[in-house]
Amino acid sequence: MRRKVVAGNWKMNKRLDEAVALAEALLTVEVPAGTDVILGVPHVFLDRVVKLTEASSIMVAAQNCHAADGGAYTGEVSVPMLTSVGIDAVILGHSERRAQFGEDESLLADKVNAVLAGGLTPIFCCGEPLSVREAEGQNAFVEAQISGSLFGLTDEQMAKIIVAYEPIWAIGTGVTASPEQAQDMHHAIRTMIRARFGDQIADNLSILYGGSVKPANAGELFSQPDVDGGLVGGASLKAQDFSDIIAASA
């Protein structure tokens, strides 16, 4: 049976003292059975947060990585660097990375392969802009993202992926996809995966919803049959809000 996942994406927020305080506050949270909690932490805080959480069930993710193991890539961070500090996962393909840094399906396929080769879990993001949603082209748009980056994987590799569906029109806007909209797209994604990788992979794939997830809507979103948790942005920066969202995954 697939697990629920509640992942927080801190993005480019917090100073070190604030990051430590937030991580320490989350150590007291009671995590429901069958739920994994992941903190997506800025690179500069990863080592400290890993050490703070290592005796707990909380996992730690980087928000990005380079596809190469090393080299003349000033300012970048490689998978071997990340594994050396003991992280568990890497967020890849977030719409902000795609839009602001030009990341496309080919580059993301390379990053996915690098993360898998390093023994880490890719949290692969996908989602459509408002113009595509209004034209009812969201399924084809997301399928192109998924097929372009993930369909070259083996079954064994795909079994290690977490997918996060984030409609771009709902990220940081306060607008949330309705539970029905989220369920429809999550079901469509699971159907895409089923057609390529078969029932076992599709049925065990955790698909997260991201886009203005809050304590007030998390329970209804997470209760949908194909919604397996959330990739949480702003609400993950407040310990009480994120704790309430974790509780909603029960």
Secondary structure, 3 states (H helix, E strand, C coil): CCCEEEEEECCCCCCHHHHHHHHHHHCCCCCCCCEEEEEEECHHHHHHHHHHHCCCCCEEEECCCCCCCCCCCCCCCCHHHHHHCCCCEEEECCHHHHHHHCCCHHHHHHHHHHHHHCCCEEEEEECCCHHHHHCCCHHHHHHHHHHHHHCCCCHHHHCCCEEEECCHHHCCCCCCCCHHHHHHHHHHHHHHHHHHHCHHHHHHCCEEECCCCCHHHHHHHHCCCCCCEEEECHHHHCHHHHHHHHHCCC
